Amino acid sequence: MAIFVYHPVTTELKLLKERIDWTIDALEALALNFVVIYPNNDPGTVVILEAFRRIRNNPRFRLLPSMRFEYFLTLLKNAVPEEVSRKNRTGGKGRPGDIVCEP
């Protein structure tokens, strides 16, 4: 099980639809189950939620509008970081789509 959280980058809203579509394509290609947590209510959130419509009926994706912090910590503790990790190849913030499968 993996956790997916995607928040809009408000300075890059023009690229948001392309990036979230590409990212969901990549998630669908992985043989993992995902807990998907909705983004904050920032500019661009609607674009992300529209993209989530593609996966809402997929049994490998469980979409949640929010989660209590204590529950999130438990979920994070039980996720499989050795199978899916976010690589930070930029030295700062990770880039959309920097999802890498590892043995």
C-alpha positions in Angstrom: 0.0 0.0 0.0 1.2 3.4 -0.9 0.1 7.0 -0.1 -0.5 9.6 -2.7 -0.9 13.3 -1.9 -0.6 15.9 -4.6 -0.9 19.6 -3.9 -1.0 22.3 -6.7 2.0 24.5 -7.2 0.3 27.9 -7.5 3.2 29.4 -9.5 2.8 26.6 -12.1 -0.9 26.3 -12.7 -0.6 26.3 -16.5 1.3 23.0 -16.2 -1.0 21.4 -13.6 -3.4 19.5 -15.8 -0.6 17.9 -17.8 1.4 17.0 -14.7 -1.5 15.5 -12.7 -2.7 13.5 -15.7 0.9 12.2 -16.3 1.2 11.3 -12.6 -2.0 9.4 -12.5 -1.0 7.5 -15.6 2.2 6.5 -13.8 0.3 5.5 -10.6 -2.1 3.4 -12.6 0.8 1.6 -14.2 2.2 0.5 -10.8 0.9 -2.7 -9.3 0.2 -1.1 -5.9 -2.8 -0.1 -3.9 -3.0 3.6 -3.0 -4.6 5.7 -0.4 -5.2 9.1 -2.1 -5.7 12.1 0.1 -7.3 15.2 -1.5 -5.1 18.4 -1.8 -5.5 21.5 0.2 -8.1 24.0 -1.0 -5.7 26.1 -3.0 -5.9 27.5 -6.6 -5.6 24.5 -8.9 -7.3 22.0 -6.5 -10.3 21.7 -8.9 -8.0 20.5 -11.7 -6.6 17.8 -9.4 -10.0 16.7 -8.2 -11.2 16.4 -11.8 -8.2 14.2 -12.6 -9.0 12.0 -9.5 -12.4 11.2 -11.2 -10.4 8.8 -13.4 -9.4 6.6 -10.5 -12.4 6.9 -8.2 -13.9 3.6 -9.3 -10.6 1.8 -9.5 -10.5 -0.7 -6.6 -6.7 -0.1 -6.2 -7.3 3.5 -5.2 -9.1 4.7 -2.0 -9.8 8.4 -2.2 -10.2 10.4 1.1 -11.1 14.1 1.3 -9.1 14.4 4.6 -7.6 12.4 7.4 -6.9 13.0 11.0 -3.2 13.6 11.7 -3.0 10.6 14.1 -4.5 8.3 11.4 -2.1 9.7 8.8 0.9 8.9 11.0 -0.3 5.3 11.4 -0.9 5.0 7.7 2.5 6.4 6.9 4.1 4.0 9.4 2.4 1.0 7.6 3.0 2.2 4.0 5.7 0.5 2.0 8.4 3.1 1.4 10.9 0.4 0.3 8.7 -0.3 -2.7 7.8 3.2 -3.7 9.8 6.3 -2.9 9.8 9.9 -4.0 13.2 10.6 -5.4 14.5 14.2 -4.9 16.8 14.5 -7.9 16.6 18.3 -7.9 18.3 18.9 -4.6 15.3 20.9 -3.4 11.6 20.1 -4.0 10.8 16.9 -5.8 9.4 17.1 -9.3 6.0 15.8 -10.4 6.3 12.3 -11.6 9.5 11.5 -9.6 8.0 8.2 -8.5 10.4 5.3 -8.7 9.8 1.7 -8.1 12.5 -0.1 -6.2 13.0 -3.8 -5.4 
